[in-house]
Amino acid sequence: MLDVAVARARILENLSSCGSETVSLAAACGRVLAQPLTANLSNPPVSVSSMDGYAARAEDALVGATLRVVGEAPAGHPSPLTVGPGECLRVFTGSQIPAGADCIVIQENVRQDGTLATLQAAGRLNQFIRHQGQDFTAGQTLLPAGKTLSARDIGLAAAAGHIWLPVARRPRVGILATGDEIILPGEPAKPDSIVNSGAFMVSAYLNSIGAEAILLPVARDNAASLSASIAHAAHLDLLVTIGGASVGTYDLVQQTLKDHGLSLDFWKIAMRPGKPLMSGKLGNTPMIGLPGNPVAAMVCSLVFVAPAVRALMGQHIGTELETEAAILGADVGENDQRQDFMRCTLSLHAEKGLPVVTPFPSQDSAQLNILAQSHALLVRAPFAPAEKTGSACRMIRLP
C-alpha cells in the first residue's frame, strides 16, 4: 500500500494549469487569480484630507492664530487657489489638498466668523493628510498569481482601476458513480438501494473550491454501462469515479477503464478510510478513483482530489498534508500500518487556546450522519502508539 504523501505527490506531479479566462470584476470573487495584479493607478490618486476642516500651512497653524479663509474645496471639486501665509481653505473629507497647504486643522478646533478662522488647537505638519499613493502606487504588485480572490481583494482590485481580471478557468471535473445498487435522491428505493449521496457530496465540495463539477450518468456493474458513461469523459480536465475500484466480482471500474486506455499509476493506499483509491490517466485526462463508501469518498476528496483541482487552477500545492496542532479530547488506541483520518468534534482548550479534538466512538465509513456532525479529522500516523486525553495531536478542519 502506498503512503499518503507519496500518493499525493504522484497525483500532483503530472498536473498543470488548465488555462485562464477573463471575467468581470463583479464575477471574480472566489476565483483564482491567473496573473499577478498590479495597480493601474495610485490610491489615493492625489493627496486628500482625511477630515472635515481647514487646509493651512503648519507654520501658520498656531493656537490662537486667526487665518483668512480664501475659499472652499468640496470633495471632487479641487480648488485652483494656493494657500499663502496667513491663509486657509475650507476642506472636507476626501477634498484634494490645495497647493501651499501641508496640514489640516479639524473643524471642531476652528471658530469661523465670516472670512476669518481662529484656531483653538495647533496644526502639525501632514496632520490629517492622506498623501498620494499612501495606500499603493501605480505599477505596484498588489496580489500574487494563484490567490483565491476574496471580497476584500475585489475591493482592492476596483480601487486599483481594474474592471476585468484574469482568472484560472474552472477545471471541468466529471464525477462518475458506479454500482447496480445506486439510485438518485427521490427515486423509488428497493430494500438494498443506496442513494447516490457520495457523488452529490463530492460535487458540492469541488464546486465550492472553484471546480465545475459535472455529475455523469451512474454506471451500472457491467462493461457496457461503464463504457457508455466513460464516453462522457472526453472533454474533462479530471475524471473522478466513485465505487467499483476494489477487487470484488462486480468491481469492474479499473478493468473497464484499462480497456479504454487507462494508464494506471497506483491502486491502494495506506489510509483509513480510503484504502482502495486509484489514480492514473485515461488518454490525456487524469483520473482519480474514489472508494464507494461516502465518508471515504469525502475524506479522499479532501486529501487528494481538492489538491488536484487547485493544481489545475495553477495554485502551488505541497505534497504534505496541511494540518493544525490540537489536543486530544479522548483516549485513542494504537494505530496499525494505515494513516487514520478520524471524524471528531472540536472545542477550545480554556488554558492552552488550542482546539480539542474528540473522535466519535464509531468511525464506520458509511455513517454520513457522523460526518455531518464532525468539525475536523484527527490525523494519526501509521503505527502511532496509544495516546491519552490531553496529548498533542494534528487535525484537518472539515469544510
N, C-alpha and C positions, 0 to 999 in steps of 0.2 A: 504494500500500500504506500502511496506517495505522500510525503509530508505536505502539510497545508501550504506553507510558504513556497515550497518548490512548485506545487501545483499552480499557485497564483502567478509565479514568475513565468511558468511555461505558457499559461493563458495569455499573459500580457506581452510576452516578448515579440510576438509577430503581429501585434495590433498597431495600426496607425490611424491618424485622424481621418474621418470620412468626409472632410471638406468643410467649407464655410458658406454662409449666405449673409445677405444684408437685410436687417429688419429695422422697422421704425423704432424710435426711442420708446414709444408707448408700448411696444410689444416685446421689449428686450429684457424685462425683469425675469429672473430665473434662468436666463440663457447664459451660455459660456462664451466669454469674450475671445474672439479668434485672433486678435492682434492687440498689441499694447495701445491704450487710449492716451493720446496726447491732447493738450488743451489748444483749442483754436484761438482762444483769447485769454486775457488775464482777468482775474477776479480779485478785487473789483477792477473794472476796466480803467477807472480813474480814481484818484483819491477822493474819498467821500466822508461826510460827517456820520458818526455813529449815534448822534443825539440831536435833539432839537436845541438850538442855542444861537450863539453869535460867533462867527469866524473873525479872529483878530490876530494881531502879531503878539507872540508871547511876551516880548519885551514891553508891550503896552498894557498887557492884561494883568494889572496890579490891583490889589484890594483897594477899593475906593476910587479907582480911576473912572473918569467919565469919557466915553468914546462917542464919536459921531457915527450914527447909523447911516450908511451911504446907499442902502438898498436891501433887497432880499433875493434869495435864490431857492425856490421850492425844488424838491427832487424832480429830476427830469428837465429842469429849466436852468441851466448854468448861467451865472452872471458874467458879462464881459468885463466887469469892473475889477480893478486891482485895489486891494486893501492897503492903504498907506498909513503912515504914522498917525496915531490918534484916531483911527477909524475902525469900524467893524461892519460886518454884513450879516443880516439875519439869515440863518440857515435852518434846515430841518433834517431829520434822519434820512440819509441817502442823498443829500444835496452834494453836488460837486464842490470841493474846496476851492474858493476863488484864489486867484493869483495874489501873492503877498501875504496871505494868512498862513499861520503854522500852528494854530491851536483853536479849540472850540471851548467857549465858556457856556455851560449849560444854562438854559433859560431860567431855571429855578434860582440861579445865582446872579441874575441880572434884573435891575429895575429900569424899564424903559419909559421915558417921558418924551413923547414926540420923536424927534430925531436924535435924542441923547440917551445913552445907555450907561448906567452906573453899575460897576461891578462890585458885588458883595463877596466875591471869592476870587482868588487869583487863578489865572490860567497857566498851564505848563506847556512847554514845547511838545508838540504832537499829541496833546491831550484830545481824546475822543475823535481821532482821525484814523480812518481805515485807509491805509496807503495803497496805491495802485499795485496790484499783484501780491498783496499781503497773503491771500489765500493760495493762489497759484498764478503762474505766469504763462503766457503764450509759449507753446512748444514744450512745456514741461510734461513728462510722462506721469499720468495720474493713476492708471490701473494697468496691471500686467495681463498679458495674454493668459488664458486658462482660468481666469477668475469667474466664478458664478456671480452674475450681476444681481445685487440686492436693490431694494427700493432706494437706499441711500446712494448707491452707485449711479442709479438713473438720475437722481438729482444732481450729482456731481457732473455727469456727462452733459446734462442740459446746461448747467452753468458754464461749462467749458465750450459751449457753442455747437454741440452735436445734435442732429436730428435723426441720423441713420447710424447704426452700429454694426460692425462685422461680428457675427457670432458663429459658433460651431453649428453645423447642420445637426438636427436631431437624428441620432442613429435609428434606423428602422430595425426594430428587434421583433422577429416573429416568435410567438410563443405557441408551441405545439404540444398539447396534452394528448396522452395516449391511454388506451385501455377500453375494453368492452364494457366495463362497469361504469364508465364516466358519463354523466348526464349534465345538461346545463341547468343553472338555477331556474326553478319554476317548472321544469319538465316533470311529467308523471314518473314517479320513482318505483322501481321494483325493490324487493327486500334487500338485495345485495348491491343496489346502485350507490354510487358515490358522486356527490355534486362536484363539479369542476372548480372547487374553491382555489386550488393552488394556482391555476392559470390566471384567474381574476386577481388574486393577491399579488402575484409577481408582476402582472401587467400594471396594476395600480402603483406599485413601488417604482418600477422603472420609469413610468410616466412622470412620477414626482421628482425624479432626479434628472430629467431632461431628455429621456428617450421618447421615441414614437413607437409605443408598443402595439403590436398587431396580433390579435388573437386569431390563430389559424384554426381551420376546422379540426375537430377532435379526430384523431386517427385511431381506428379500431385495431384489434390484435390480429391483423392479417397483413400480408405483404402488399396486397393491392390497395388497401385503405391507407397504409402508411406511405406508399409511393405517391398516391394522389395528393396527400397533404404535403409531402416533401416538395412537390412540384411548385407550391406557392412560395418556396424559399429563394427563388432565383434572384429577386431584386432586394434582398435583405442585406443589412450590414452585419447582422448577428442572428443566428438561429438558436433558440433555447427550447429544448424538449423537456417534457416533464413525464417521468414514468417510463417503464419498459426498458430500463437500462441495466437491469440486473441479469440473473442467469436462469430464470425460470423458463419453462417450455414456451410460454407466450410472451416473453420479454424479447421482442423482435426488433426494437429500435436500432440497436447497434448493427446487427447484420443487414437490415434493410438499408440503413444509411451507407454502409460499406458497398452494398450493391449499386448505390447511386454515386459512388465515387468518394465516400468519406475516407480521408486520411486520418486515422485515429492516432492521437498523440498519447493519451493516457486514459486509464479507466481504473477506478477505485482509489480512494484516498484515506489516510489515517485520520478520520474525523467522525465525530458523533454529534448530531445526526448528519448524514450526508455521505456515507461511505461509497455508494455506487455512482459517484459523479464521473462523467467522462468529458473529454474535450478533444477537439480535432478541427478539421477543415472539410467542408463539403464543397468541392470545387474551390472557388475563391472566397466562400463565405465561412467565417469562423463559426463554430457551434459549441455549445455547452449543454450537456445532457444532465438534467437535474433528477434527483430521486422523486418517486411518485408521492411519498408522504408529504402533505402540505407544509408541515413545520420544517422538515428537512429541505424542501424546495425553497422556503423563505430564507432560512439560515444560509444556504449555499448561494442564494441571490445576493445576500449582504456581503459574503466573503469573496465571491468570485465574479458574479455577473455584474454587480454595480461597478467594481473597478474596471471591468472590460468596457462598459458603457462610457465611463469617464475617460478612458484612454481613447476611445473612438471620437470623443469630443475634444481631443487634444490636450487633456489635462495630464500632468505628471503624477503617476500613481506608484507608490512604493510596493515592493513585494511583501513586506512585513505588515501584519495587521496593526491598525491604529487602535490602541486600547487605552483605557484610563485606569489610574490607580483607584482602588476601592478597598473596602474592609468586608470580610465575610460576616454575614448575619446568621449563619447556621454552620454546624459541623458538616464537612464533606469527607467522603471516603477516598481511599487511594484510587488512582486512575490506572487504566490499562494502556495499551500501546497507541490508542487513538486520542487526538486532541478533542477535548469536550467543549461544547457550547451549550451551557445550561440556562434555561429560562428563569429569570428572577424578578423580584420586585426591588425597588430602590427606596431607601430612606436616607436621612442625613445624620451622620455621627455628630452629636452635640459638641464634643470637645475637639475632635480632630478636623471637623469640617469636610470630611471625605464621604462619598456615598457608601452606604452599606447595602450590599447585595445579598438577598436571601433567596436561594433557589427553591423552586416548588418541589414538593416531595416526589411528584410524578413528572418524568421527563419524556413520556411517550411521544414519539414524533408524529402521531396523528391527532394530538389534542390541541386543536385550534383555540379553544376557549382559554387554555392556559397561556398560549402565545399572545392572545389579545389582552390578557391581564398583565402581561410582563412589561417591564420597563427597560430591561437590559439582558445581555447574555454574559454569564460568568464564563470566562475563558480559562480552561485548565490544560496545562501542557501534558503531553504523553508521559506516563509513568509518574505523575505528580503524587507525592505522598499524601496521606490523610491530613486534613487541616482542621483546626478548631475555630470556633466562633471568635471573631476579633482578629484573625490573621490577615495579613496583607494579601491582596489578590488583584487581578486585572479583569476589566469588563469592557464590553462594547454596548453603547446605548442603542436601543431599537428606534427606528424612525417612526 
